[in-house]
Amino acid sequence: MAMNLRLGPDAEEAVRREAKRAGRSQQDVIREAISRHLGLAPGDSPGGDLSMLVSTGTVRAPRTSYRRVSKRVSLPPGVTSAGLLDRDDRI
């Protein structure tokens, strides 16, 4: 279906930014947004919510890709993470 669509200035700028960031056409960005809103998109797009947060400027894109951490931190015996969070010296 072909149609004309008038967007407000904020939506127009957001579509332009996302299209430029993702290297896609504005039309493709709008199609995907409509499909997602209507629940027609198969699963999440690569990046999911992170893509949206980066495109709106809420967060910065990661500088490096995810890598698995090899060493884990262990708490001493008798110390729990809840105990670390429940402190009286906090304001």
N, C-alpha and C positions, 0 to 999 in steps of 0.2 A: 504494500500500500504506500503510495506516495502522499506526502503531506507537507504543509508549511508549518513551521514551529517558531513562535516568538518567545525568546528567553529574556529574562531580566538581566541587567548588567552583571550581577554577581554570578549567576548561572553561566552566562556567556563566557566570562573570564575563566571560570572553573573548567568548563569544557575545553577551552583553548589550551589551558595549562596542562590538563590531563592528556590531551591529544599530542601535544609537543613532548611531554615527558615520556609517554609510552611509544612514541613514534607511530601513531595510528591516526586515522582520519577522525575529524570531529563527528562525522556521521556514525562511524563505528563505535565511538565512545557513547554516543547517545543511544544507539541500538542496544548496546550491552546494558546500559543503565536501566532502560525500559524492561529488558528481559529479566534482569535481576529483580527489579521491583515487582514484577508480575510473577516471579517464581518460575520462570521459564528457562533460566540459564542452568546448564548442567554443572552443578558443583560451583565452587569458587574459582575465580580466575587466579592465575599465578600471582602470588603476592597478597591476595585477599585484602584484608583490612589495612595492612601496611601500605599498600599502594594508595589507598584512599587517604590515609594520614599524611603520607609524603606529598601527594599531589595538592593537598590543601595547605601544606606548609606547617602542619601541626607538629610533625617530627621530621628529622633529617633522615635521608636515606642511609643505610648502613655503609660504612667505609669498606668493610670486608664481608665476605660471605660467612654464613654460620659454620662453625667448626665445633666438633664434639670436644668437650673438656675431658681431659684424661685423669686429672687428679681431683678428688672430692675432699671437701673440708669435713672433718669429723669433730663433733663437740666432745669435751671431756666427760667422763662418766658422771652422772648426776646433774648435768646441765642440759636443759631443754631449750628449744627455740622459743617456746612460750615464755619461759623464765627470762630469756634475754629481752623479750619485748615488754614484759611487765616490770618496769623499773619505776622507782619512786622519784628519781632525780630528773625525770622528764618534765617538760613544761606543758 
